[in-house]
């Protein structure tokens, strides 16, 4: 038994032929095999039926009144909804030019009259085998593309992790080899800015009253420096300092959509900030509780600001 017999009930076939005898014969052959078959006697009727209920395969007679099979095929292939439906031409025409024309306008096979049962079934089942293989190939290709994306993402993540490790290692090495804290921090903010591809990276040192000053900065070309700028932001002090005291890290991709308090938003706009990352560096009992490189002092904070 053919391997497609059990699957044939899942396939819909439309037969288009103006001869009733041909419709009955082809319908009986394909129905006995288990296919679901619809018969259409005219080309114009076929166009509306196929567009309304697209089949899996079309058997299309060439010589028909009103519009012939060639024209039906052309219109179907010009329609986005039906252009991918395979069409097998059926005809009593035996000339090579007729077959060439059929293939040229989009036909995928050709059956000549009078019909041979074995030939009809073989050509129909061959098309469904091809469809099945194409579907399997598309699924395998989709899985392969997904696997490639996953591997690329994993590779990028590993590269980013390696860069982070190298950056941290380089900063720690400078800390060990240098007694000049200002030099260490200046180098750190520069390398962090380059690593994050931001326009500005600063270390902001708080005073006892939670006002503060920009202690260290690395800023891109064309941007205004804020180094040594003293800032007292009551909005920040009242709302955000308690959060950062707990070690909160804030990453904001777009300050306009961040839900920040308007008073704090105004301050950020003053410094041309459009996106930022804030990492608190907290000193307790002589040691850093949370954070990385930073200026020693009460409530220190490291902030990277992206103005682009």
Order of alpha helices (4+ residues) and beta strands (2+ residues): beta-alpha-beta-alpha-beta-alpha-beta-alpha-beta-alpha-alpha-beta-beta-beta-alpha-alpha-beta-alpha-beta-beta-beta-beta
